[in-house]
């Protein structure tokens, strides 16, 4: 399990990088890595990238924290996951520093990356969508490494400290919610509810319905300083003062919030219609042969012959559509294998290409830094007052020395490197990456749809159908 959070850095890049690279927290910096910069010169590298963007916002960098559960992962593996997260999120475009801290009871990664990218010179777009993308990438990496993830609850997100407290049974909000639910069940009126909740020790304010000065009812537990609002944000639906009153007066309305559908006509009641509640997990949202069969093993179906008949007809139609689309199950299995292999091949090539693009983007960064800052180095050599010139252009001279050193480390002659040629190679790779991504997603989706068709027929017939049986014994059409 990994919890993530991110915030912008507007003016303290040097201090932030120094903090995350603290030798006492990072096994003497053994758990520190960087891309497109070094921890010592990160501020200068970031300044260079920021100077090339047209955006006017003040964000210089972003600080992303990825925390793992205690005892679930080693510090070394956590560090590898941190690098993988940075690479997947930033795509080899942004300079970053990754450090894994070992001074707490749980491993946690600190990732500081420049707010401007080195390829397109655009600012990172920090918004809700980008944060959800970070969380999704982190969860995917946790699954790949065999770690647990925080499952979504269906409500608006909660803070990590609240989630952790609920797991340990110490959450004020969780306890308050349970007490509110208990009082609602036994209360005879809204006024009776207020009496019961106060008897449990809670202080209640803003409880008057229709009060223009207090929109929310607020509860303060014994020993708690700040009150908690009865709002959707805190508890979900059913906890405003108006909703609490409605839950007491109309309990049947709030018994089950599950989605409802109309029960189809049956032979016993040819013209009657009644509303049957079906759990959301049983509702089929896809159409055609690729939809899944409805699970009729639940209690709701067993206690309703009409609903069971409706589901049986739906399942028969789905199975028939699947078989009609499949045509020949033996051939369908071959198509599934072919598309699966195609998706796997595209994915393998895509991963390798992304590694190459990361190397090329770093090469492009240092080639452009060398080119842009070389004039400062030449003027420094000719300067009559080198010390004064160094004080005035320290950043440019540091970037030049760093770029020259990195290009030589790559086995290249800095003077012969041409940024325009490197950028052209990168653009070619980017075009190939777009094609591979489309191929991978398309092949994977087709394979999943065909596999669902095969599963539908096998599930409906109640047995596994081998390729030989499918060809020799299975009828070509399933009647409805």
C-alpha positions as CSV (number, residue, x, y, z in Angstrom):
1,X,0.0,0.0,0.0
2,X,1.3,3.5,-0.9
3,X,-0.2,6.8,0.0
4,X,0.7,9.8,-2.2
5,X,0.6,13.6,-1.8
6,X,2.1,16.5,-3.8
7,X,2.7,20.2,-3.3
8,X,4.4,23.0,-5.3
9,X,7.7,24.6,-4.4
10,X,7.9,28.3,-5.2
11,X,11.2,29.5,-3.9
12,X,13.0,26.9,-1.7
13,X,14.3,24.3,-4.2
14,X,17.8,24.2,-2.8
15,X,16.5,23.7,0.8
16,X,14.0,21.1,-0.3
17,X,16.6,19.0,-2.2
18,X,19.0,19.3,0.6
19,X,16.4,18.1,3.0
20,X,15.4,15.0,1.0
21,X,19.1,14.1,0.3
22,X,20.0,14.3,4.0
23,X,22.7,11.5,4.5
24,X,21.3,10.6,7.9
25,X,17.9,9.8,6.3
26,X,19.1,8.1,3.1
27,X,21.7,5.6,4.2
28,X,24.5,8.1,3.5
29,X,22.8,9.0,0.1
30,X,22.9,5.4,-1.1
31,X,19.1,5.8,-1.6
32,X,19.4,9.0,-3.7
33,X,19.1,9.1,-7.5
34,X,18.5,11.8,-10.1
35,X,17.7,12.3,-13.7
36,X,18.5,15.3,-15.9
37,X,20.4,17.0,-13.0
38,X,22.4,16.2,-9.9
39,X,21.3,16.8,-6.3
40,X,24.1,19.4,-5.9
41,X,23.2,21.4,-9.0
42,X,19.4,20.7,-9.2
43,X,18.5,24.4,-8.6
44,X,20.7,25.5,-11.5
45,X,19.3,22.8,-13.8
46,X,15.7,23.7,-12.8
47,X,16.4,27.4,-13.4
48,X,17.7,26.6,-16.9
49,X,14.5,24.7,-17.8
50,X,12.3,27.3,-16.2
51,X,14.0,30.1,-18.2
52,X,12.9,28.4,-21.4
53,X,9.2,28.3,-20.7
54,X,6.7,31.0,-21.5
55,X,4.5,30.2,-18.5
56,X,4.3,33.0,-15.8
57,X,3.2,31.0,-12.8
58,X,5.7,31.0,-9.9
59,X,6.0,27.2,-9.3
60,X,9.6,26.2,-9.6
61,X,9.3,22.5,-8.7
62,X,6.9,19.9,-7.2
63,X,7.5,17.7,-4.2
64,X,5.8,14.3,-4.4
65,X,5.8,12.0,-1.4
66,X,5.0,8.3,-1.6
67,X,4.6,6.6,1.7
68,X,4.4,2.8,2.2
69,X,2.8,0.7,5.0
70,X,5.1,-0.3,7.8
71,X,6.9,-3.6,7.3
72,X,5.5,-4.2,3.8
73,X,8.5,-3.3,1.6
74,X,12.2,-2.9,2.1
75,X,13.9,0.5,1.7
76,X,15.7,-0.7,-1.4
77,X,12.5,-1.9,-3.2
78,X,10.7,1.3,-2.1
79,X,13.5,3.3,-3.8
80,X,13.1,1.3,-7.0
81,X,9.4,1.9,-6.9
82,X,10.0,5.7,-6.4
83,X,12.3,5.8,-9.5
84,X,9.7,3.8,-11.6
85,X,7.0,6.2,-10.4
86,X,9.0,9.3,-11.4
87,X,9.8,7.7,-14.8
88,X,6.2,6.8,-15.6
89,X,4.8,10.1,-14.4
90,X,7.4,12.4,-16.0
91,X,8.1,10.4,-19.1
92,X,11.8,11.3,-19.3
93,X,10.9,15.0,-19.9
94,X,11.4,16.5,-16.4
95,X,14.5,16.6,-14.3
96,X,14.1,15.0,-10.9
97,X,15.7,13.9,-7.7
98,X,14.4,10.8,-5.8
99,X,15.4,10.0,-2.2
100,X,14.1,7.3,0.1
101,X,14.0,8.0,3.8
102,X,14.7,5.4,6.4
103,X,14.4,7.4,9.6
104,X,10.7,6.7,10.2
105,X,8.8,3.5,11.0
106,X,7.9,3.1,7.3
107,X,9.8,3.7,4.0
108,X,8.8,6.8,2.1
109,X,10.0,8.3,-1.1
110,X,10.6,12.0,-1.8
111,X,10.5,13.0,-5.5
112,X,11.3,16.6,-6.4
113,X,10.9,17.4,-10.0
114,X,11.2,20.6,-12.1
115,X,8.0,22.4,-12.9
116,X,9.2,22.9,-16.5
117,X,10.0,20.0,-18.9
118,X,13.3,19.9,-20.9
119,X,11.7,18.8,-24.2
120,X,8.7,21.0,-25.0
121,X,9.5,23.7,-22.3
122,X,6.0,23.5,-20.9
123,X,4.9,23.7,-17.2
124,X,3.6,20.7,-15.4
125,X,-0.2,20.9,-15.0
126,X,-1.0,20.3,-11.4
127,X,-4.7,19.6,-10.9
128,X,-7.1,17.0,-9.6
129,X,-6.8,14.9,-12.8
130,X,-3.0,14.9,-12.6
131,X,-3.1,13.9,-8.9
132,X,-5.5,11.0,-9.6
133,X,-3.1,9.9,-12.4
134,X,-0.3,9.9,-9.8
135,X,-2.3,7.8,-7.5
136,X,-3.3,5.4,-10.3
137,X,0.4,5.0,-11.3
138,X,1.4,4.4,-7.7
139,X,-1.3,1.7,-7.2
140,X,-0.3,0.0,-10.5
141,X,3.3,-0.2,-9.3
142,X,2.3,-1.5,-5.9
143,X,0.3,-4.3,-7.6
144,X,3.3,-5.1,-9.8
145,X,5.5,-5.4,-6.8
146,X,3.0,-7.5,-4.8
147,X,2.0,-4.7,-2.4
148,X,-1.5,-3.8,-1.2
149,X,-3.3,-0.7,-2.2
150,X,-6.0,1.6,-0.6
151,X,-9.2,0.5,-2.2
152,X,-11.6,3.3,-3.1
153,X,-14.7,3.6,-0.9
154,X,-17.1,5.2,-3.4
155,X,-17.1,8.5,-1.4
156,X,-15.0,11.6,-1.8
157,X,-11.4,11.0,-0.8
158,X,-10.4,11.1,2.9
159,X,-7.1,12.1,4.4
160,X,-4.5,9.4,5.0
161,X,-4.5,10.1,8.8
162,X,-8.2,9.5,8.9
163,X,-7.9,6.3,6.8
164,X,-5.2,5.0,9.1
165,X,-7.2,5.9,12.2
166,X,-10.2,4.0,10.9
167,X,-8.0,0.9,10.4
168,X,-6.9,1.2,14.0
169,X,-10.4,1.9,15.3
170,X,-9.5,5.4,16.6
171,X,-11.2,7.7,14.1
172,X,-13.4,10.4,15.6
173,X,-15.4,10.6,12.4
174,X,-16.0,6.9,12.2
175,X,-17.2,6.7,15.8
176,X,-19.4,9.8,15.3
177,X,-20.9,8.3,12.1
178,X,-21.7,5.1,14.0
179,X,-23.3,7.0,16.9
180,X,-25.4,9.1,14.5
181,X,-26.7,6.0,12.7
182,X,-27.5,4.3,16.1
183,X,-29.4,7.4,17.3
184,X,-31.4,7.7,14.1
185,X,-32.5,4.1,14.3
186,X,-34.1,4.5,17.7
187,X,-35.2,8.1,17.6
188,X,-38.9,8.9,17.2
189,X,-38.3,12.4,16.0
190,X,-35.6,14.9,15.0
191,X,-35.8,16.4,18.5
192,X,-35.5,13.0,20.0
193,X,-32.4,12.3,17.9
194,X,-30.8,15.5,19.3
195,X,-31.5,14.4,22.8
196,X,-30.0,11.0,22.2
197,X,-26.8,12.2,20.5
198,X,-26.2,14.7,23.3
199,X,-26.7,11.9,25.9
200,X,-23.7,10.2,24.3
201,X,-21.6,13.2,25.3
202,X,-21.6,15.2,22.0
203,X,-22.0,18.9,21.9
204,X,-24.3,19.9,19.0
205,X,-24.5,23.3,17.3
206,X,-26.3,24.6,14.2
207,X,-29.0,22.0,14.7
208,X,-32.0,24.3,13.9
209,X,-33.4,23.5,10.5
210,X,-33.9,26.5,8.3
211,X,-31.3,28.6,10.3
212,X,-29.8,31.0,7.7
213,X,-26.7,31.5,9.8
214,X,-25.8,27.8,10.1
215,X,-26.0,25.6,7.0
216,X,-24.6,22.5,8.7
217,X,-25.2,20.7,12.0
218,X,-22.0,20.3,13.9
219,X,-20.9,17.6,16.4
220,X,-18.1,18.0,18.9
221,X,-17.0,14.8,20.7
222,X,-15.8,14.8,24.4
223,X,-12.1,15.8,24.4
224,X,-12.2,17.0,20.8
225,X,-11.5,20.7,20.1
226,X,-12.9,21.1,16.6
227,X,-16.5,20.2,15.6
228,X,-17.3,17.9,12.7
229,X,-19.9,19.0,10.1
230,X,-22.7,16.7,9.2
231,X,-22.0,16.9,5.5
232,X,-21.6,14.8,2.4
233,X,-17.9,15.6,2.3
234,X,-17.4,14.0,5.7
235,X,-19.8,11.1,5.8
236,X,-21.6,10.8,2.4
237,X,-25.3,11.1,1.9
238,X,-27.7,11.2,4.8
239,X,-26.0,13.3,7.4
240,X,-27.1,16.9,7.0
241,X,-29.7,18.0,9.5
242,X,-32.4,17.9,6.8
243,X,-31.4,14.4,5.8
244,X,-31.2,13.2,9.4
245,X,-34.8,14.4,9.9
246,X,-35.9,12.7,6.7
247,X,-34.1,9.4,7.7
248,X,-36.1,9.4,10.9
249,X,-39.5,10.2,9.4
250,X,-39.0,8.1,6.2
251,X,-36.8,5.1,7.2
252,X,-38.0,3.0,4.3
253,X,-36.7,5.6,1.8
254,X,-33.2,5.2,3.2
255,X,-33.1,1.4,3.8
256,X,-31.4,0.6,0.5
257,X,-29.7,3.1,-1.8
258,X,-29.0,0.5,-4.5
259,X,-30.1,1.1,-8.0
260,X,-33.6,0.0,-8.9
261,X,-35.0,-1.4,-12.2
262,X,-38.5,-2.4,-13.2
263,X,-39.2,-6.1,-12.9
264,X,-40.4,-7.6,-16.2
265,X,-43.9,-9.1,-16.7
266,X,-44.2,-12.7,-15.6
267,X,-46.9,-15.3,-16.4
268,X,-48.2,-15.0,-12.8
269,X,-48.6,-11.2,-13.1
270,X,-48.8,-10.4,-16.8
271,X,-49.5,-6.6,-16.4
272,X,-48.2,-5.7,-13.0
273,X,-44.9,-3.9,-12.5
274,X,-43.0,-3.5,-9.3
275,X,-39.7,-2.0,-8.5
276,X,-37.0,-4.5,-7.6
277,X,-33.8,-3.4,-6.1
278,X,-30.7,-4.9,-7.7
279,X,-27.2,-4.4,-6.2
280,X,-25.0,-2.2,-8.4
281,X,-22.5,-5.0,-8.8
282,X,-25.2,-7.1,-10.6
283,X,-26.2,-4.4,-13.1
284,X,-24.8,-5.1,-16.6
285,X,-23.4,-1.9,-18.0
286,X,-22.0,-3.2,-21.3
287,X,-24.0,-4.2,-24.3
288,X,-23.8,-6.9,-26.9
289,X,-21.8,-10.1,-26.9
290,X,-19.0,-8.5,-24.8
291,X,-21.2,-7.9,-21.7
292,X,-20.8,-10.3,-18.8
293,X,-23.5,-12.7,-17.6
294,X,-25.6,-11.6,-14.6
295,X,-24.8,-13.4,-11.4
296,X,-28.1,-14.8,-10.2
297,X,-26.8,-16.5,-7.1
298,X,-27.6,-13.6,-4.8
299,X,-30.4,-13.6,-2.3
300,X,-32.4,-11.0,-4.2
301,X,-32.6,-13.2,-7.2
302,X,-33.4,-16.4,-5.2
303,X,-36.3,-14.7,-3.5
304,X,-37.8,-13.3,-6.7
305,X,-39.0,-15.7,-9.4
306,X,-39.8,-12.7,-11.7
307,X,-36.3,-11.2,-11.3
308,X,-34.7,-14.6,-11.8
309,X,-36.7,-15.1,-15.0
310,X,-35.7,-11.7,-16.3
311,X,-32.0,-12.4,-15.6
312,X,-32.2,-15.8,-17.2
313,X,-33.6,-14.3,-20.4
314,X,-30.9,-11.6,-20.4
315,X,-28.2,-14.2,-19.9
316,X,-29.6,-16.4,-22.7
317,X,-29.5,-13.4,-25.1
318,X,-26.0,-12.5,-24.0
319,X,-24.8,-16.1,-24.5
320,X,-26.5,-16.3,-27.9
321,X,-25.0,-13.0,-29.0
322,X,-21.6,-14.2,-27.8
323,X,-21.8,-17.4,-29.7
324,X,-23.1,-15.7,-32.9
325,X,-20.2,-13.3,-32.7
326,X,-17.8,-16.1,-32.0
327,X,-18.9,-18.2,-34.9
328,X,-16.4,-21.0,-34.2
329,X,-15.0,-21.3,-30.7
330,X,-11.8,-23.1,-31.8
331,X,-11.1,-20.2,-34.2
332,X,-12.0,-17.7,-31.5
333,X,-9.4,-19.1,-29.1
334,X,-6.8,-18.8,-31.9
335,X,-7.8,-15.2,-32.4
336,X,-7.6,-14.5,-28.7
337,X,-4.1,-16.0,-28.6
338,X,-3.0,-13.9,-31.6
339,X,-4.3,-10.6,-30.2
340,X,-2.8,-11.4,-26.8
341,X,0.6,-12.0,-28.4
342,X,0.2,-8.8,-30.4
343,X,-0.5,-6.8,-27.3
344,X,2.4,-8.4,-25.4
345,X,4.8,-7.7,-28.3
346,X,3.7,-4.1,-28.6
347,X,4.0,-3.6,-24.8
348,X,7.5,-5.1,-24.7
349,X,8.6,-2.9,-27.5
350,X,6.9,0.1,-25.9
351,X,8.8,-0.4,-22.6
352,X,12.1,-0.7,-24.4
353,X,11.4,2.4,-26.4
354,X,10.5,4.4,-23.3
355,X,13.9,3.5,-21.8
356,X,15.7,4.6,-25.0
357,X,13.7,7.9,-25.0
358,X,14.7,8.6,-21.4
359,X,18.4,8.3,-22.4
360,X,17.9,10.4,-25.5
361,X,16.0,13.1,-23.7
362,X,18.8,13.3,-21.1
363,X,21.4,13.5,-23.9
364,X,19.4,16.3,-25.5
365,X,19.2,18.2,-22.2
366,X,23.0,18.2,-21.7
367,X,23.7,18.9,-25.4
368,X,21.5,22.0,-25.3
369,X,22.9,23.1,-21.9
370,X,26.4,22.8,-23.4
371,X,25.5,24.7,-26.5
372,X,23.6,27.5,-24.7
373,X,26.2,28.1,-22.0
374,X,29.4,27.6,-24.0
375,X,29.5,31.4,-24.9
376,X,29.7,32.2,-21.1
377,X,32.6,29.8,-20.7
378,X,34.5,31.4,-23.6
379,X,33.9,34.9,-22.2
380,X,35.0,33.7,-18.8
381,X,38.3,32.5,-20.2
382,X,38.9,35.9,-21.9
383,X,37.6,38.0,-18.9
384,X,40.1,40.4,-17.3
385,X,38.4,39.8,-14.0
386,X,37.5,36.1,-13.9
387,X,36.3,36.2,-10.2
388,X,33.8,39.0,-10.9
389,X,32.6,37.3,-14.1
390,X,32.2,34.0,-12.2
391,X,30.0,35.7,-9.5
392,X,27.8,37.3,-12.2
393,X,27.3,34.1,-14.3
394,X,27.8,31.3,-11.8
395,X,24.7,29.4,-12.9
396,X,25.7,29.3,-16.6
397,X,29.2,28.2,-15.8
398,X,28.1,25.5,-13.5
399,X,25.7,24.2,-16.1
400,X,28.4,24.3,-18.8
401,X,30.8,22.3,-16.7
402,X,28.1,19.8,-15.7
403,X,26.9,19.3,-19.3
404,X,30.5,18.8,-20.6
405,X,31.2,16.3,-17.8
406,X,28.0,14.3,-18.5
407,X,28.5,14.2,-22.3
408,X,32.1,13.0,-21.8
409,X,30.7,10.4,-19.3
410,X,28.4,9.1,-22.1
411,X,31.5,8.6,-24.3
412,X,30.8,11.6,-26.6
413,X,32.8,14.6,-27.7
414,X,30.8,17.6,-26.5
415,X,32.1,19.7,-29.5
416,X,30.7,17.3,-32.0
417,X,27.2,16.8,-30.5
418,X,24.4,18.5,-32.5
419,X,21.2,19.1,-30.5
420,X,19.1,19.4,-33.7
421,X,20.0,15.8,-34.7
422,X,19.2,14.5,-31.2
423,X,15.9,16.2,-31.1
424,X,15.0,14.8,-34.6
425,X,15.8,11.3,-33.2
426,X,13.6,12.0,-30.2
427,X,10.7,13.1,-32.4
428,X,11.0,9.9,-34.4
429,X,10.8,7.8,-31.3
430,X,7.8,9.8,-30.0
431,X,5.9,9.1,-33.2
432,X,6.7,5.4,-32.9
433,X,5.6,5.4,-29.3
434,X,2.2,6.9,-30.2
435,X,1.7,4.1,-32.8
436,X,2.8,1.4,-30.3
437,X,0.4,2.7,-27.6
438,X,-2.5,2.6,-30.0
439,X,-1.6,-0.9,-31.1
440,X,-1.2,-2.2,-27.6
441,X,-4.5,-0.7,-26.3
442,X,-6.4,-1.9,-29.4
443,X,-5.1,-5.4,-29.3
444,X,-5.6,-5.7,-25.6
445,X,-9.2,-4.5,-25.8
446,X,-10.0,-6.9,-28.7
447,X,-8.5,-9.8,-26.8
448,X,-10.5,-9.0,-23.7
449,X,-13.8,-8.7,-25.7
450,X,-13.2,-12.0,-27.5
451,X,-12.3,-13.7,-24.2
452,X,-15.5,-12.4,-22.7
453,X,-17.5,-13.9,-25.6
454,X,-15.8,-17.3,-25.0
455,X,-16.4,-17.1,-21.2
456,X,-20.1,-16.3,-21.7
457,X,-20.7,-19.4,-23.9
458,X,-18.7,-21.7,-21.6
459,X,-20.3,-20.3,-18.5
460,X,-23.9,-20.6,-19.9
461,X,-23.4,-24.1,-21.1
462,X,-22.0,-25.0,-17.7
463,X,-18.8,-26.6,-18.8
464,X,-15.4,-25.9,-20.3
465,X,-15.4,-26.4,-24.1
466,X,-12.2,-27.7,-25.6
467,X,-11.3,-26.6,-29.1
468,X,-12.2,-30.1,-30.5
469,X,-15.6,-30.1,-28.8
470,X,-16.3,-26.6,-30.0
471,X,-15.6,-27.6,-33.6
472,X,-17.3,-31.1,-33.6
473,X,-20.2,-31.0,-31.1
474,X,-21.3,-27.4,-30.4
475,X,-24.4,-26.3,-32.4
476,X,-23.8,-23.2,-34.6
477,X,-26.8,-21.3,-33.1
478,X,-28.3,-21.0,-29.7
479,X,-32.0,-20.4,-29.8
480,X,-33.8,-17.8,-27.7
